[in-house]
Amino acid sequence: MRKSLLIFLILIFAQTLSPAQNKEIITLKKRIADLEKRITRIEKLMRLKRKMAFNLDSIYSKRRKGTEPFKSIKNWRMLKIGMRDSTVKKILGEPTRISAGKYTTIWWYEWRDNRNYKIGHASFDNRRKLILWVEP
């Protein structure tokens, strides 16, 4: 008896929902599905970001100590405007990244020191002469 009464009440309640309420329920279900997709994408991006950070750490840790003269501020202070890029390379060592433009080339020196990210750069003109630098 109770089961049939409960089923009867559920049927009456379901019929009393207006079409507007049904549309609202459908809209909410779509929004929930969309949000779940977005969360999945964000989680994938976060995993990728952690993986990339790990890769950077492993790259920086693979370098041998003592082979990174660009970490010494004394070496940066030996630079002079007009030096050839070969001379700068002897002083600072190999750059970690190079950006080449139409009129200038920039050598980037990047590393992590404890928990800090450090970056310095040296800019060269078309004649491969030093025009400016920024110490880390």
C-alpha positions, 0 to 999 in steps of 0.5 A: 500500500505504501509503495503504491502511494509513493509511486502515485505521489511521484507520478503526480509530482512529475506531472506537475513540473512545468515545461519551463522547469523541465527546460531549466533542468535540461539546461542545468544538466548541460552546464554541469557536463560543460563544467566537467569537461572544463575541469578535465582540461584544467587537470590535464594542463596542471599535470602538463605544467608539473611535468614541464617544471620537472623537466626544467629541473632535470635539465638544470640539474644535469649541468655540471657545477663549475661549467656555468660561468654565467652564474658568477656576477664577477664574470658579468661585470667583465663584459664591455660594450663592443666585445665580440660574441666569441669573447662573451662566450669565453667569459659567460659560457654557452647560453641556455637559449638564443633569440635571433631577430632582424637587427639583434641577437639575444643570448639568454642565461637562465637557471634555478638557484635554490628556489629562485629562477634567475635570468640574464641576457646579452644582446648583440648587433648584426656585427656580432658585437655586444650592445647591452646586457642585463645581469641576473 
